[in-house]
Structure formats: structure tokens, C-alpha cells
Amino acid sequence: MKPVSLFAAGLLCVGIASPALSSDKVSAGAKVAQSCVMCHGEGGLSSMPGTPSLAGQSEIYLANQLRQFRDGKRHNEVMNVIAKPMSDADIDNVSAYFAQFEVELKKR
């Protein structure tokens, strides 16, 4: 088999596997997100003043912010403690979970 064909076959396999991997991340993230509900609300829609909603935020943005809290580059008394024990996989998974939601804005 030619190298180009192998490369194309590899891309096809990655494309087929991606939804399953994404689904696994979201499922794993749902478990991690259980500890977020008290402050950030069910499904990531906060009703607490000063606490941001996480639902619909970019997966990359959420992961970046959590890593900054974990690594002490961003400071919040509560979030630094919560993020400290999180692994990179935990952060990626919970970010995928909250990013899956679509938020619709409406005028009152």
C-alpha cells in the first residue's frame, strides 16, 4: 500500500473514531461536573451572582481557565482549591461536557 493511501486510511479511521471519543469525554466530564453544579448551576447555567455560567463556553477556553486555576496562574479562593487535584484528562473532559451545550440568548 502506498504511503498516501495509508495516510488517507488513517485519517478515515480517526474521523470515524472521533465522535465516540468525544462522547466518552462528555460522559466522563458529566461525572466531574457534578461537583460544579452547586456554584455554576445544573448544566452549567449559573444563578449565583458573580459566578459565571459555563454552558456553551468554548472547550478550549474552559480548559485553559481551569489549568490556570490549577497551576496558580489565575486566582480565585474557591476555584484554586477545586482545580488543584484535577488531572489534564479531568479538565479536558469537564470542558467537553460544558462545551456541548448550546445557549440561546433572547431579549426580555
C-alpha positions as CSV (number, residue, x, y, z in Angstrom):
1,M,0.0,0.0,0.0
2,K,1.3,3.4,-0.9
3,P,2.2,5.9,2.0
4,V,-0.5,8.3,0.7
5,S,-3.1,5.5,0.9
6,L,-2.0,4.6,4.4
7,F,-2.3,8.2,5.5
8,A,-5.8,8.6,4.0
9,A,-6.9,5.3,5.7
10,G,-5.5,6.6,9.0
11,L,-7.5,9.9,8.6
12,L,-10.6,7.9,7.8
13,C,-10.2,5.9,11.0
14,V,-9.6,9.0,13.1
15,G,-12.7,10.6,11.6
16,I,-14.8,7.5,12.4
17,A,-13.4,7.3,16.0
18,S,-13.7,11.0,16.8
19,P,-17.5,11.0,17.7
20,A,-17.0,8.1,20.0
21,L,-14.0,9.6,21.7
22,S,-15.9,12.9,22.1
23,S,-18.9,11.1,23.6
24,D,-16.6,9.3,26.0
25,K,-15.1,12.7,27.1
26,V,-18.5,14.2,27.6
27,S,-19.7,11.2,29.7
28,A,-16.6,11.3,31.8
29,G,-16.9,15.1,32.1
30,A,-20.5,14.7,33.3
31,K,-19.2,12.9,36.3
32,V,-16.5,15.5,37.0
33,A,-19.1,18.3,36.5
34,Q,-21.3,17.0,39.4
35,S,-19.0,19.0,41.8
36,C,-19.5,22.2,39.7
37,V,-23.3,22.2,40.0
38,M,-23.5,23.8,43.4
39,C,-22.0,27.1,42.2
40,H,-22.2,27.0,38.4
41,G,-25.7,25.5,38.2
42,E,-27.3,22.5,36.7
43,G,-25.9,22.1,33.2
44,G,-23.6,25.0,33.8
45,L,-26.3,27.7,33.9
46,S,-25.4,29.8,37.0
47,S,-28.0,31.7,39.0
48,M,-25.5,32.9,41.6
49,P,-24.3,36.5,41.3
50,G,-20.6,36.7,40.5
51,T,-20.5,33.0,39.3
52,P,-20.2,32.6,35.6
53,S,-22.3,30.2,33.6
54,L,-20.1,27.5,31.9
55,A,-22.7,26.1,29.5
56,G,-21.9,26.8,25.9
57,Q,-18.4,28.2,26.5
58,S,-15.6,27.1,24.2
59,E,-13.9,23.8,25.2
60,I,-10.5,25.4,24.7
61,Y,-11.4,28.4,26.8
62,L,-12.8,26.3,29.7
63,A,-9.7,24.0,29.7
64,N,-7.4,27.0,29.6
65,Q,-9.1,28.7,32.6
66,L,-9.2,25.5,34.7
67,R,-5.5,24.9,34.0
68,Q,-4.7,28.4,35.1
69,F,-6.6,28.0,38.3
70,R,-5.0,24.6,38.9
71,D,-1.5,25.9,38.2
72,G,-2.0,29.1,40.3
73,K,-1.7,31.5,37.4
74,R,-5.3,32.6,37.9
75,H,-6.5,33.3,41.4
76,N,-9.9,32.6,43.0
77,E,-10.0,31.2,46.5
78,V,-12.6,28.5,45.7
79,M,-11.5,27.6,42.1
80,N,-7.8,27.2,43.0
81,V,-8.8,24.6,45.6
82,I,-11.2,22.8,43.3
83,A,-8.9,22.7,40.3
84,K,-5.7,21.8,42.2
85,P,-6.3,18.0,42.2
86,M,-7.7,17.9,38.6
87,S,-5.7,15.9,36.0
88,D,-5.4,17.1,32.4
89,A,-7.9,14.4,31.5
90,D,-10.4,15.7,34.1
91,I,-10.0,19.2,32.8
92,D,-10.4,18.1,29.1
93,N,-13.5,16.0,30.0
94,V,-15.3,18.6,32.1
95,S,-14.6,21.2,29.5
96,A,-16.1,19.0,26.7
97,Y,-19.1,18.4,28.9
98,F,-19.9,22.1,29.4
99,A,-19.0,23.0,25.8
100,Q,-21.6,20.6,24.4
101,F,-24.5,22.8,25.5
102,E,-25.9,25.4,23.2
103,V,-27.1,28.6,24.8
104,E,-29.7,30.8,23.2
105,L,-29.9,34.5,24.0
106,K,-33.3,36.2,24.0
107,K,-34.3,39.7,24.7
108,R,-36.7,40.1,27.6
